Amino acid sequence: MASAHILITGTATGHNRQLREMVDGLIRVGDEAKRLKATFDQAALGGDWAALAALLGIESAQEAETIYNLLGSVVTELNATFITQLRGRLG
């Protein structure tokens, strides 16, 4: 059975290097977003947006909730089908 993985070393050409850097960066961003979301989930348990605001060093609980919701949407998008396939096949 053929492997679905595509080897991109980052050394073949300039574009190969750019692609490798983009995929590696996408993996880093996805992992960091997941870690932040997990931390924010714990800080905002039960909708405690004031606690999340304190963690973030901002005054507004409403802004903390907005940040939380935006980050949640980003994490969802970073786990969308094509991004997951790109990470899996080229990562």
N, CA, C and O atoms as CSV, one atom per row, in Angstrom:
chain,resi,resn,atom,element,x,y,z
A,1,MET,N,N,0.840,-1.172,0.000
A,1,MET,CA,C,0.000,0.000,0.000
A,1,MET,C,C,0.891,1.244,0.000
A,1,MET,O,O,1.844,1.328,0.775
A,2,ALA,N,N,0.585,2.188,-0.852
A,2,ALA,CA,C,1.361,3.416,-0.953
A,2,ALA,C,C,1.095,4.326,0.241
A,2,ALA,O,O,-0.006,4.363,0.791
A,3,SER,N,N,2.123,5.047,0.618
A,3,SER,CA,C,2.002,5.996,1.720
A,3,SER,C,C,1.334,7.270,1.216
A,3,SER,O,O,1.573,7.696,0.086
A,4,ALA,N,N,0.503,7.872,2.049
A,4,ALA,CA,C,-0.134,9.134,1.700
A,4,ALA,C,C,0.768,10.319,2.039
A,4,ALA,O,O,0.487,11.449,1.639
A,5,HIS,N,N,1.848,10.064,2.773
A,5,HIS,CA,C,2.753,11.137,3.171
A,5,HIS,C,C,3.566,11.619,1.972
A,5,HIS,O,O,4.048,10.814,1.174
A,6,ILE,N,N,3.711,12.913,1.856
A,6,ILE,CA,C,4.530,13.519,0.802
A,6,ILE,C,C,5.716,14.184,1.481
A,6,ILE,O,O,5.546,15.085,2.303
A,7,LEU,N,N,6.912,13.739,1.135
A,7,LEU,CA,C,8.119,14.249,1.772
A,7,LEU,C,C,8.504,15.602,1.178
A,7,LEU,O,O,8.821,15.711,-0.007
A,8,ILE,N,N,8.471,16.613,2.016
A,8,ILE,CA,C,8.937,17.942,1.640
A,8,ILE,C,C,10.089,18.262,2.597
A,8,ILE,O,O,9.864,18.552,3.772
A,9,THR,N,N,11.308,18.208,2.093
A,9,THR,CA,C,12.486,18.352,2.952
A,9,THR,C,C,12.815,19.802,3.273
A,9,THR,O,O,13.416,20.098,4.306
A,10,GLY,N,N,12.419,20.696,2.388
A,10,GLY,CA,C,12.776,22.095,2.576
A,10,GLY,C,C,14.129,22.444,1.991
A,10,GLY,O,O,14.627,23.553,2.190
A,11,THR,N,N,14.734,21.498,1.265
A,11,THR,CA,C,16.076,21.736,0.722
A,11,THR,C,C,16.152,21.663,-0.799
A,11,THR,O,O,17.170,22.054,-1.369
A,12,ALA,N,N,15.124,21.181,-1.472
A,12,ALA,CA,C,15.210,20.939,-2.916
A,12,ALA,C,C,15.247,22.233,-3.730
A,12,ALA,O,O,16.069,22.373,-4.636
A,13,THR,N,N,14.369,23.168,-3.414
A,13,THR,CA,C,14.296,24.449,-4.130
A,13,THR,C,C,13.820,25.514,-3.151
A,13,THR,O,O,13.449,25.212,-2.016
A,14,GLY,N,N,13.836,26.746,-3.599
A,14,GLY,CA,C,13.324,27.828,-2.758
A,14,GLY,C,C,11.859,27.639,-2.421
A,14,GLY,O,O,11.443,27.883,-1.288
A,15,HIS,N,N,11.073,27.207,-3.396
A,15,HIS,CA,C,9.652,26.980,-3.154
A,15,HIS,C,C,9.426,25.793,-2.228
A,15,HIS,O,O,8.499,25.794,-1.418
A,16,ASN,N,N,10.277,24.782,-2.352
A,16,ASN,CA,C,10.212,23.629,-1.459
A,16,ASN,C,C,10.452,24.077,-0.024
A,16,ASN,O,O,9.754,23.642,0.892
A,17,ARG,N,N,11.446,24.951,0.173
A,17,ARG,CA,C,11.741,25.487,1.498
A,17,ARG,C,C,10.574,26.318,2.022
A,17,ARG,O,O,10.203,26.197,3.189
A,18,GLN,N,N,9.993,27.162,1.168
A,18,GLN,CA,C,8.856,27.983,1.590
A,18,GLN,C,C,7.672,27.119,2.000
A,18,GLN,O,O,7.001,27.408,2.991
A,19,LEU,N,N,7.417,26.061,1.239
A,19,LEU,CA,C,6.322,25.157,1.578
A,19,LEU,C,C,6.584,24.473,2.907
A,19,LEU,O,O,5.685,24.385,3.744
A,20,ARG,N,N,7.820,23.980,3.119
A,20,ARG,CA,C,8.175,23.316,4.376
A,20,ARG,C,C,7.981,24.268,5.558
A,20,ARG,O,O,7.430,23.880,6.588
A,21,GLU,N,N,8.440,25.522,5.405
A,21,GLU,CA,C,8.297,26.511,6.468
A,21,GLU,C,C,6.825,26.818,6.741
A,21,GLU,O,O,6.435,26.981,7.897
A,22,MET,N,N,6.005,26.898,5.692
A,22,MET,CA,C,4.584,27.183,5.855
A,22,MET,C,C,3.889,26.044,6.602
A,22,MET,O,O,3.102,26.288,7.517
A,23,VAL,N,N,4.177,24.812,6.214
A,23,VAL,CA,C,3.568,23.654,6.876
A,23,VAL,C,C,4.017,23.580,8.332
A,23,VAL,O,O,3.198,23.356,9.224
A,24,ASP,N,N,5.300,23.765,8.573
A,24,ASP,CA,C,5.807,23.744,9.953
A,24,ASP,C,C,5.168,24.858,10.785
A,24,ASP,O,O,4.805,24.645,11.942
A,25,GLY,N,N,5.034,26.045,10.193
A,25,GLY,CA,C,4.393,27.154,10.892
A,25,GLY,C,C,2.930,26.875,11.187
A,25,GLY,O,O,2.433,27.204,12.264
A,26,LEU,N,N,2.244,26.271,10.230
A,26,LEU,CA,C,0.840,25.915,10.424
A,26,LEU,C,C,0.685,24.915,11.565
A,26,LEU,O,O,-0.244,25.019,12.366
A,27,ILE,N,N,1.580,23.966,11.634
A,27,ILE,CA,C,1.555,22.981,12.725
A,27,ILE,C,C,1.792,23.681,14.062
A,27,ILE,O,O,1.093,23.415,15.040
A,28,ARG,N,N,2.779,24.574,14.099
A,28,ARG,CA,C,3.059,25.310,15.354
A,28,ARG,C,C,1.866,26.154,15.786
A,28,ARG,O,O,1.489,26.143,16.958
A,29,VAL,N,N,1.279,26.876,14.857
A,29,VAL,CA,C,0.129,27.728,15.175
A,29,VAL,C,C,-1.045,26.886,15.660
A,29,VAL,O,O,-1.706,27.244,16.635
A,30,GLY,N,N,-1.304,25.779,14.993
A,30,GLY,CA,C,-2.399,24.902,15.416
A,30,GLY,C,C,-2.190,24.353,16.812
A,30,GLY,O,O,-3.115,24.334,17.624
A,31,ASP,N,N,-0.976,23.906,17.089
A,31,ASP,CA,C,-0.673,23.365,18.420
A,31,ASP,C,C,-0.773,24.438,19.493
A,31,ASP,O,O,-1.306,24.193,20.575
A,32,GLU,N,N,-0.257,25.633,19.193
A,32,GLU,CA,C,-0.315,26.734,20.164
A,32,GLU,C,C,-1.757,27.158,20.422
A,32,GLU,O,O,-2.131,27.421,21.566
A,33,ALA,N,N,-2.562,27.224,19.378
A,33,ALA,CA,C,-3.969,27.601,19.541
A,33,ALA,C,C,-4.714,26.587,20.406
A,33,ALA,O,O,-5.531,26.967,21.245
A,34,LYS,N,N,-4.437,25.313,20.208
A,34,LYS,CA,C,-5.073,24.274,21.031
A,34,LYS,C,C,-4.666,24.406,22.500
A,34,LYS,O,O,-5.503,24.277,23.394
A,35,ARG,N,N,-3.377,24.663,22.746
A,35,ARG,CA,C,-2.909,24.822,24.128
A,35,ARG,C,C,-3.552,26.038,24.795
A,35,ARG,O,O,-3.995,25.964,25.941
A,36,LEU,N,N,-3.599,27.154,24.070
A,36,LEU,CA,C,-4.242,28.350,24.622
A,36,LEU,C,C,-5.712,28.106,24.909
A,36,LEU,O,O,-6.220,28.511,25.955
A,37,LYS,N,N,-6.394,27.449,23.989
A,37,LYS,CA,C,-7.826,27.175,24.166
A,37,LYS,C,C,-8.049,26.312,25.393
A,37,LYS,O,O,-8.993,26.552,26.146
A,38,ALA,N,N,-7.212,25.323,25.612
A,38,ALA,CA,C,-7.351,24.460,26.786
A,38,ALA,C,C,-7.146,25.266,28.071
A,38,ALA,O,O,-7.868,25.069,29.049
A,39,THR,N,N,-6.170,26.167,28.071
A,39,THR,CA,C,-5.938,27.024,29.232
A,39,THR,C,C,-7.123,27.949,29.460
A,39,THR,O,O,-7.586,28.109,30.590
A,40,PHE,N,N,-7.611,28.553,28.390
A,40,PHE,CA,C,-8.745,29.469,28.508
A,40,PHE,C,C,-10.003,28.726,28.943
A,40,PHE,O,O,-10.817,29.274,29.687
A,41,ASP,N,N,-10.171,27.482,28.488
A,41,ASP,CA,C,-11.317,26.671,28.932
A,41,ASP,C,C,-11.314,26.531,30.448
A,41,ASP,O,O,-12.357,26.659,31.089
A,42,GLN,N,N,-10.145,26.269,31.017
A,42,GLN,CA,C,-10.050,26.102,32.465
A,42,GLN,C,C,-10.290,27.423,33.192
A,42,GLN,O,O,-10.959,27.452,34.225
A,43,ALA,N,N,-9.752,28.503,32.661
A,43,ALA,CA,C,-9.897,29.805,33.316
A,43,ALA,C,C,-11.345,30.292,33.290
A,43,ALA,O,O,-11.799,30.962,34.218
A,44,ALA,N,N,-12.055,29.957,32.237
A,44,ALA,CA,C,-13.415,30.472,32.055
A,44,ALA,C,C,-14.488,29.440,32.392
A,44,ALA,O,O,-15.614,29.538,31.905
A,45,LEU,N,N,-14.151,28.459,33.217
A,45,LEU,CA,C,-15.135,27.433,33.591
A,45,LEU,C,C,-16.416,28.080,34.083
A,45,LEU,O,O,-16.390,29.009,34.891
A,46,GLY,N,N,-17.538,27.579,33.586
A,46,GLY,CA,C,-18.833,28.100,34.005
A,46,GLY,C,C,-19.092,29.513,33.527
A,46,GLY,O,O,-19.938,30.209,34.088
A,47,GLY,N,N,-18.377,29.950,32.496
A,47,GLY,CA,C,-18.593,31.293,31.971
A,47,GLY,C,C,-17.986,32.386,32.836
A,47,GLY,O,O,-18.486,33.510,32.854
A,48,ASP,N,N,-16.927,32.073,33.544
A,48,ASP,CA,C,-16.259,33.058,34.407
A,48,ASP,C,C,-15.330,33.921,33.556
A,48,ASP,O,O,-14.112,33.743,33.564
A,49,TRP,N,N,-15.923,34.847,32.830
A,49,TRP,CA,C,-15.161,35.683,31.901
A,49,TRP,C,C,-14.259,36.661,32.643
A,49,TRP,O,O,-13.226,37.076,32.117
A,50,ALA,N,N,-14.642,37.030,33.856
A,50,ALA,CA,C,-13.786,37.908,34.662
A,50,ALA,C,C,-12.462,37.209,34.998
A,50,ALA,O,O,-11.405,37.840,34.996
A,51,ALA,N,N,-12.526,35.912,35.282
A,51,ALA,CA,C,-11.307,35.158,35.567
A,51,ALA,C,C,-10.420,35.083,34.328
A,51,ALA,O,O,-9.198,35.196,34.427
A,52,LEU,N,N,-11.026,34.895,33.181
A,52,LEU,CA,C,-10.245,34.868,31.940
A,52,LEU,C,C,-9.648,36.246,31.673
A,52,LEU,O,O,-8.497,36.355,31.250
A,53,ALA,N,N,-10.422,37.288,31.916
A,53,ALA,CA,C,-9.905,38.654,31.742
A,53,ALA,C,C,-8.682,38.875,32.623
A,53,ALA,O,O,-7.696,39.470,32.187
A,54,ALA,N,N,-8.749,38.397,33.856
A,54,ALA,CA,C,-7.612,38.538,34.767
A,54,ALA,C,C,-6.398,37.776,34.238
A,54,ALA,O,O,-5.276,38.280,34.290
A,55,LEU,N,N,-6.618,36.580,33.736
A,55,LEU,CA,C,-5.532,35.782,33.165
A,55,LEU,C,C,-4.878,36.509,31.994
A,55,LEU,O,O,-3.659,36.465,31.822
A,56,LEU,N,N,-5.703,37.178,31.193
A,56,LEU,CA,C,-5.212,37.877,30.008
A,56,LEU,C,C,-4.680,39.271,30.317
A,56,LEU,O,O,-4.061,39.908,29.465
A,57,GLY,N,N,-4.922,39.740,31.536
A,57,GLY,CA,C,-4.458,41.074,31.896
A,57,GLY,C,C,-5.265,42.190,31.267
A,57,GLY,O,O,-4.746,43.274,31.003
A,58,ILE,N,N,-6.547,41.916,31.026
A,58,ILE,CA,C,-7.441,42.948,30.488
A,58,ILE,C,C,-8.553,43.191,31.501
A,58,ILE,O,O,-8.798,42.357,32.373
A,59,GLU,N,N,-9.223,44.328,31.387
A,59,GLU,CA,C,-10.230,44.693,32.375
A,59,GLU,C,C,-11.627,44.186,32.049
A,59,GLU,O,O,-12.432,43.955,32.951
A,60,SER,N,N,-11.915,44.013,30.778
A,60,SER,CA,C,-13.284,43.723,30.363
A,60,SER,C,C,-13.567,42.228,30.255
A,60,SER,O,O,-12.933,41.513,29.479
A,61,ALA,N,N,-14.539,41.769,31.056
A,61,ALA,CA,C,-14.983,40.377,30.957
A,61,ALA,C,C,-15.624,40.125,29.594
A,61,ALA,O,O,-15.507,39.034,29.037
A,62,GLN,N,N,-16.301,41.142,29.064
A,62,GLN,CA,C,-16.945,41.006,27.745
A,62,GLN,C,C,-15.888,40.801,26.654
A,62,GLN,O,O,-16.071,39.982,25.754
A,63,GLU,N,N,-14.792,41.544,26.740
A,63,GLU,CA,C,-13.711,41.358,25.764
A,63,GLU,C,C,-13.058,39.996,25.930
A,63,GLU,O,O,-12.670,39.374,24.940
A,64,ALA,N,N,-12.929,39.525,27.159
A,64,ALA,CA,C,-12.367,38.194,27.394
A,64,ALA,C,C,-13.254,37.133,26.747
A,64,ALA,O,O,-12.748,36.186,26.145
A,65,GLU,N,N,-14.556,37.282,26.867
A,65,GLU,CA,C,-15.479,36.336,26.230
A,65,GLU,C,C,-15.333,36.390,24.710
A,65,GLU,O,O,-15.346,35.354,24.044
A,66,THR,N,N,-15.196,37.588,24.168
A,66,THR,CA,C,-15.020,37.735,22.720
A,66,THR,C,C,-13.738,37.046,22.264
A,66,THR,O,O,-13.737,36.330,21.263
A,67,ILE,N,N,-12.642,37.264,23.002
A,67,ILE,CA,C,-11.371,36.609,22.673
A,67,ILE,C,C,-11.534,35.093,22.712
A,67,ILE,O,O,-11.067,34.386,21.819
A,68,TYR,N,N,-12.199,34.602,23.750
A,68,TYR,CA,C,-12.424,33.166,23.910
A,68,TYR,C,C,-13.184,32.604,22.703
A,68,TYR,O,O,-12.809,31.570,22.151
A,69,ASN,N,N,-14.244,33.290,22.305
A,69,ASN,CA,C,-15.047,32.816,21.182
A,69,ASN,C,C,-14.289,32.880,19.868
A,69,ASN,O,O,-14.404,31.976,19.040
A,70,LEU,N,N,-13.513,33.942,19.669
A,70,LEU,CA,C,-12.704,34.043,18.452
A,70,LEU,C,C,-11.664,32.930,18.396
A,70,LEU,O,O,-11.476,32.302,17.354
A,71,LEU,N,N,-10.990,32.688,19.519
A,71,LEU,CA,C,-9.992,31.625,19.553
A,71,LEU,C,C,-10.635,30.261,19.294
A,71,LEU,O,O,-10.069,29.425,18.589
A,72,GLY,N,N,-11.802,30.047,19.860
A,72,GLY,CA,C,-12.513,28.798,19.605
A,72,GLY,C,C,-12.806,28.603,18.129
A,72,GLY,O,O,-12.685,27.495,17.606
A,73,SER,N,N,-13.193,29.679,17.456
A,73,SER,CA,C,-13.460,29.602,16.018
A,73,SER,C,C,-12.186,29.320,15.233
A,73,SER,O,O,-12.199,28.559,14.265
A,74,VAL,N,N,-11.093,29.933,15.652
A,74,VAL,CA,C,-9.812,29.696,14.977
A,74,VAL,C,C,-9.389,28.240,15.135
A,74,VAL,O,O,-8.955,27.613,14.168
A,75,VAL,N,N,-9.509,27.703,16.333
A,75,VAL,CA,C,-9.150,26.299,16.568
A,75,VAL,C,C,-10.004,25.389,15.685
A,75,VAL,O,O,-9.501,24.424,15.109
A,76,THR,N,N,-11.287,25.700,15.583
A,76,THR,CA,C,-12.170,24.903,14.716
A,76,THR,C,C,-11.690,24.945,13.272
A,76,THR,O,O,-11.616,23.911,12.608
A,77,GLU,N,N,-11.366,26.139,12.789
A,77,GLU,CA,C,-10.899,26.274,11.406
A,77,GLU,C,C,-9.565,25.563,11.187
A,77,GLU,O,O,-9.345,24.964,10.134
A,78,LEU,N,N,-8.680,25.627,12.173
A,78,LEU,CA,C,-7.377,24.970,12.037
A,78,LEU,C,C,-7.493,23.451,12.049
A,78,LEU,O,O,-6.554,22.747,11.677
A,79,ASN,N,N,-8.638,22.955,12.473
A,79,ASN,CA,C,-8.878,21.514,12.458
A,79,ASN,C,C,-9.825,21.106,11.339
A,79,ASN,O,O,-10.322,19.981,11.315
A,80,ALA,N,N,-10.072,22.032,10.408
A,80,ALA,CA,C,-10.931,21.733,9.268
A,80,ALA,C,C,-10.256,20.686,8.377
A,80,ALA,O,O,-9.046,20.473,8.459
A,81,THR,N,N,-11.029,20.056,7.553
A,81,THR,CA,C,-10.586,18.903,6.774
A,81,THR,C,C,-9.322,19.142,5.968
A,81,THR,O,O,-8.372,18.367,6.076
A,82,PHE,N,N,-9.286,20.194,5.165
A,82,PHE,CA,C,-8.135,20.367,4.282
A,82,PHE,C,C,-6.872,20.746,5.043
A,82,PHE,O,O,-5.777,20.338,4.657
A,83,ILE,N,N,-7.004,21.510,6.105
A,83,ILE,CA,C,-5.834,21.842,6.904
A,83,ILE,C,C,-5.313,20.587,7.608
A,83,ILE,O,O,-4.105,20.365,7.677
A,84,THR,N,N,-6.218,19.783,8.121
A,84,THR,CA,C,-5.821,18.533,8.766
A,84,THR,C,C,-5.131,17.608,7.773
A,84,THR,O,O,-4.139,16.963,8.113
A,85,GLN,N,N,-5.647,17.539,6.547
A,85,GLN,CA,C,-5.019,16.701,5.521
A,85,GLN,C,C,-3.639,17.226,5.152
A,85,GLN,O,O,-2.698,16.447,5.001
A,86,LEU,N,N,-3.513,18.538,5.008
A,86,LEU,CA,C,-2.219,19.130,4.672
A,86,LEU,C,C,-1.209,18.825,5.767
A,86,LEU,O,O,-0.086,18.411,5.482
A,87,ARG,N,N,-1.604,19.029,7.022
A,87,ARG,CA,C,-0.712,18.748,8.146
A,87,ARG,C,C,-0.324,17.267,8.182
A,87,ARG,O,O,0.833,16.931,8.430
A,88,GLY,N,N,-1.286,16.397,7.935
A,88,GLY,CA,C,-1.023,14.969,7.998
A,88,GLY,C,C,-0.153,14.457,6.859
A,88,GLY,O,O,0.716,13.609,7.065
A,89,ARG,N,N,-0.387,14.970,5.667
A,89,ARG,CA,C,0.348,14.457,4.505
A,89,ARG,C,C,1.707,15.100,4.327
A,89,ARG,O,O,2.629,14.453,3.829
A,90,LEU,N,N,1.859,16.359,4.721
A,90,LEU,CA,C,3.131,17.051,4.509
A,90,LEU,C,C,3.889,17.290,5.814
A,90,LEU,O,O,5.059,17.674,5.793
A,91,GLY,N,N,3.218,17.061,6.962
A,91,GLY,CA,C,3.804,17.379,8.259
A,91,GLY,C,C,4.884,16.446,8.691
A,91,GLY,O,O,5.452,16.616,9.770
